[in-house]
């Protein structure tokens, strides 16, 4: 038998103090109280407390699972008091809580027909045993389904599957709460709509996590689909009709005439509902019965729907916005905020409406860049289109343009980087820092455009400060390209165009940075195979003219000589032999750094 877990009981003194102060911790403390008689007496006092804070705490308690140990009398008396007082709001909370207290599960069993000798697997639905909290003195211990022995709940989720009252009692109570609202609907349609709306807003997606769970919500299905031919009520539970599926389920509410009188309750429910089937039902009823009211939906509400996390509601809001007569009154600032906050499913429609409604002139260059940098492709495309018509006027505009290099959309970023390059190229200025912004970008596609730009701007390439910074680049492809351009021929000018390629005189660069560049390239085990033999040759040529650097250059050369790749160690060995032949004074140092070589 599992270890019994005894929860810490609550304190009545603390319950009374928390209720007096309206503290939200009151609910947790009350749920720990296990004195059933005192709880039963407290029900009337608690319900009749007319303070706003006390009312809020009452509703918070009813919104918690109905599984607080020894609270049967408390809940039953609250139910009867609320029913007698005709408190529709409290009864709506009971409606949701009781719907949540019963959950069936799908099971399968093997069947065999001896007459035909055929076997098959049969699926069926049943209410699992062990969902009733036992009166065993411990609220966290329930009965094992297989052995009948008490077992401790291993997690809060497992404890949430057990409830107060027996299964027949729970079924009776949920039928009784629906009968309460049905009687209201027969007498006063407006009151029914308002009361049931409060309950429908309390259901969550967890209450309808699948089709079976949704059908287990007795009152919810009555309210939304009572007259649907897709489902039938049998044995005090909802089931699919023969040959039907939930995909065929359409809105068929109880008291449809009451819902058809006014669209505002449905609009309000659509704002507040936390359950997807409820929102889908609201949209369907609005489109069927309130088409004119839907077209006149307030702009503020449409924008709120477009920002919703629910994809279907956001698409519905965007569709209504495209037909709204208030479309022309949306301010530029509102549009810009909307594309930052809108649901991704609604963004294509929102961007299309912006392009149709706004002139590019009312959007600044910086705002266009911000849009173009968006991860959303529709937003980025619109920002790119508007940016094409902008011309930078000052340094601030140039800085704003360069922000576009950090665009998040991989599809838009190359186009955007090329557009920015074209606009900056129109400025007749020697701005090496602009090209460096490209070459230092964290995005490879931007660096590639920057390198092409550098090859086209020979006046910028003459700036040796630019090359000093590029020597320290952390990006492999830029580093290897720089290595290919390094030359040490003394008869060559500082910069020239050799075979239609840039090349630079490495003598004008700081030696320590050149050594750093060589070392990082030789130590790179993933890239640079074609450039490494050239690096070895460059090191050898440097040693021939600067033998005093042997102590720092020979360890770098050793990296190539001791490589496992044949191309590299052969180049390193040939370089060492050439160096010793042409510069014998470094032989002793070579022997020190390469003791494994026999140079005799």
CORDAQUI-V7434 format. One record per backbone hydrogen bond with DSSP energy under -0.5 kcal/mol. CO is the residue of the C=O (numbers start at 1). NH is the residue of the N-H. Records with the same first field share a line. If there is no record, write none. Layout:
CO = NH, NH
//
This chain:
4 = 6
5 = 7
11 = 15
12 = 16
13 = 17
14 = 18
15 = 19
16 = 20
17 = 21
18 = 22, 23
23 = 26
24 = 27, 28
25 = 29
26 = 30
27 = 31
28 = 32
29 = 32, 33
30 = 33
32 = 10
34 = 36
35 = 39
36 = 40
37 = 41
38 = 42
39 = 43
40 = 44
41 = 45
42 = 46
43 = 47
44 = 48
45 = 49
46 = 49
48 = 50
51 = 55
52 = 56
53 = 57
54 = 58
55 = 59
56 = 60
57 = 61
58 = 62
59 = 63
60 = 64
61 = 64
65 = 67
66 = 164
67 = 69
68 = 71
71 = 75
72 = 76
73 = 77
74 = 78
75 = 79
76 = 80
77 = 81
78 = 82
79 = 83
80 = 84
81 = 85
82 = 87
83 = 86
86 = 88
87 = 91
88 = 92
89 = 93
90 = 94
91 = 95
92 = 96
93 = 97
94 = 98
95 = 99
96 = 100
97 = 101
98 = 101
99 = 102
103 = 128
105 = 126
107 = 124
109 = 122
111 = 120
112 = 114
113 = 117, 118
118 = 113
120 = 111, 122
122 = 109
124 = 107
126 = 105, 128
131 = 133, 163
134 = 136
138 = 141
140 = 153
142 = 151
144 = 148
149 = 144
150 = 2
151 = 142
155 = 159
156 = 160
158 = 161
159 = 162
163 = 133
166 = 170
167 = 171
168 = 172
169 = 173
170 = 174
171 = 175
172 = 176
173 = 177
174 = 178
175 = 179
176 = 180
177 = 181
178 = 182
179 = 183
180 = 184
181 = 185
182 = 186
183 = 187
184 = 187, 188
188 = 192
189 = 193
190 = 194
191 = 195
192 = 196
193 = 197
194 = 198
195 = 199
196 = 200
197 = 201
199 = 202, 203
200 = 203
203 = 274
204 = 207, 208
205 = 208
206 = 209
210 = 214
211 = 215
212 = 216
214 = 217
215 = 238
216 = 218
217 = 221
218 = 222
219 = 223
220 = 224
221 = 225
222 = 226, 254
223 = 254
224 = 252
225 = 228
230 = 241
232 = 234, 239
234 = 237
237 = 234
239 = 232
241 = 244
245 = 248
246 = 249
252 = 227
253 = 256
255 = 258, 259
256 = 260
257 = 261
258 = 261
263 = 267
264 = 268
265 = 269
266 = 270
267 = 271
268 = 272
269 = 273
274 = 205
275 = 279
276 = 280
277 = 281
278 = 282
279 = 283
280 = 284
281 = 285
282 = 286
283 = 287
284 = 288
285 = 289
286 = 290
290 = 294
291 = 295
292 = 296
294 = 297
298 = 302
299 = 303
300 = 304
301 = 305
302 = 306
303 = 307
305 = 308
306 = 343
309 = 311
310 = 314
311 = 315
312 = 316
313 = 317
314 = 318
315 = 319
316 = 320
317 = 321
318 = 322
319 = 323
320 = 323
321 = 324
324 = 327
326 = 329
327 = 330
331 = 335
332 = 336
333 = 337
334 = 338
335 = 339
336 = 340
337 = 341
338 = 342
343 = 346, 347
344 = 348
346 = 350
347 = 351
348 = 352
349 = 353
350 = 354
351 = 355
352 = 356
353 = 357
354 = 358
359 = 362
360 = 363
364 = 368
365 = 369
366 = 370
367 = 371
368 = 372
369 = 373
371 = 374
373 = 408
374 = 409
376 = 380
377 = 381
378 = 382
379 = 383
380 = 384
381 = 385
382 = 386
383 = 387
384 = 388
386 = 389
387 = 390
394 = 398
395 = 399
396 = 400
397 = 401
398 = 402
399 = 403
400 = 403
401 = 404
402 = 405
403 = 406
404 = 407
408 = 410
409 = 413
410 = 414
412 = 416
413 = 417
414 = 418
415 = 419
416 = 420
417 = 421
418 = 422
419 = 423
420 = 424
421 = 425
422 = 426
424 = 427
426 = 428
427 = 429
429 = 431
430 = 432
431 = 434, 435
432 = 436
433 = 437
434 = 438
435 = 439
436 = 440
438 = 441
443 = 447
444 = 448
445 = 449
446 = 450
447 = 451
448 = 452
449 = 453
450 = 454
451 = 455
452 = 456
453 = 456, 457
454 = 457
456 = 458
457 = 460, 461
458 = 462
460 = 463
462 = 464
463 = 466, 467
464 = 468
465 = 469
466 = 470
467 = 471
469 = 472
470 = 473
474 = 476
475 = 479
476 = 480
477 = 481
478 = 482
479 = 483
480 = 484
481 = 485
482 = 485, 486
483 = 486
485 = 504
487 = 506
489 = 492
494 = 505
496 = 498, 503
497 = 499
498 = 501
501 = 498
503 = 496
504 = 487, 506
505 = 508
506 = 509
510 = 513, 514
511 = 515
512 = 516
513 = 517
514 = 518
515 = 519
516 = 520
517 = 521
518 = 522
519 = 523
520 = 524
521 = 524
523 = 525
528 = 532
529 = 533
531 = 535
532 = 536
533 = 537
534 = 538
535 = 539
536 = 540
537 = 541
538 = 542
539 = 543
540 = 544
541 = 545
542 = 546
546 = 549
547 = 550
549 = 552, 553
550 = 554
553 = 557
554 = 558
555 = 559
556 = 559, 560
557 = 560, 561
558 = 562
560 = 563
565 = 569
566 = 570
567 = 571
568 = 572
569 = 573
570 = 574
571 = 575
572 = 576
573 = 577
574 = 578
575 = 579
576 = 580
577 = 581
578 = 582
579 = 583
583 = 586
584 = 587
586 = 590
587 = 591
588 = 592
589 = 593
590 = 594
594 = 597
597 = 599
//
